[in-house]
Amino acid sequence: MGTEGRLRVADVFVGIRDPRQARKVDHDLVELLVIAVCGVLAGADDFVEIEEWAKEKQDWFRRYLRLAHGIPSHDTFGRVFATIDAEAFGAAFRRWVSSIVPALEKSEVIALDGKTSRRSGKMDATPLHLVSAFAAGTGLVLGQRATAAKSNEKTAIPELLATLALEGCLVTLDAMGTQPSIAQAIRDRGADYILSLKDNQPLLAESVQDFFMAFRAKGARLGQSFATAGVLAGGVVAPVLTAKSLHLLLR
């Protein structure tokens, strides 16, 4: 397999600004970030596990990194990740991933879902809730956005979508994401979608049920198709129902 166009993981982190005071720095920022990424990819769940794993692999790391002061401590990892620009780090990581994995197939299924990270909650802190975009075919998480709670997913989802190249893909969401603004954001990225509909949106659910009943009864006779029908729900016209771009799954 050729390596043309691929980036080393260290290359993408060079442009990230180091927030630490230069005279107090023992560990190179790029090296620290490389170790952290490798640790997470190897299965480490927190900074303590990253440190322990990296110390076991220190001889291997020295083949690629200088490690002038050895492996950073878990406290150092924590302080750095608490202060670096999270958006810049995320963008750099996605750039690296996009250089080493195949381009998404036009029919790739991208599942958007929110989960509360295990062991992220403390007595005096709110557990970390993440909205992730998972590419089913390649088995990769393409991006994430943190939210204060599940109820904030409606805000986080459009922000996450804006960072992804989705043209030709099929995006799936649970009922929390069944919103006209989110559907439009997906279409703006050139993708199609599957939206789940539950009874927590009774007007929309009733309208969709009525539509399908009417379509089955009259649609074929009137020459209608899924590509020419729309749904009016709660005073808002939902995106056009097409066989490919809108499937409302009634439960």
Secondary structure, 3 states (H helix, E strand, C coil): CCCCCCCCHHHHCCCCCCCCCHHHCCCCHHHHHHHHHHHHHCCCCCHHHHHHHHHHCHHHHCCCCCCCCCCCCHHHHHHHHHHCCHHHHHHHHHHHHHHHCCCCCCCCEEEEEEEECCCCCECCECCCEEEEEEECCCCEEEEEEEECCHHHHHHHHHHHHCCCCCCCCEEEECHHHCCHHHHHHHHHCCCEEEEEECCCCHHHHHHHHHHHHHHHHHHHHHCCCHHHEEEEECCEEEEEECCCCCEEEEC
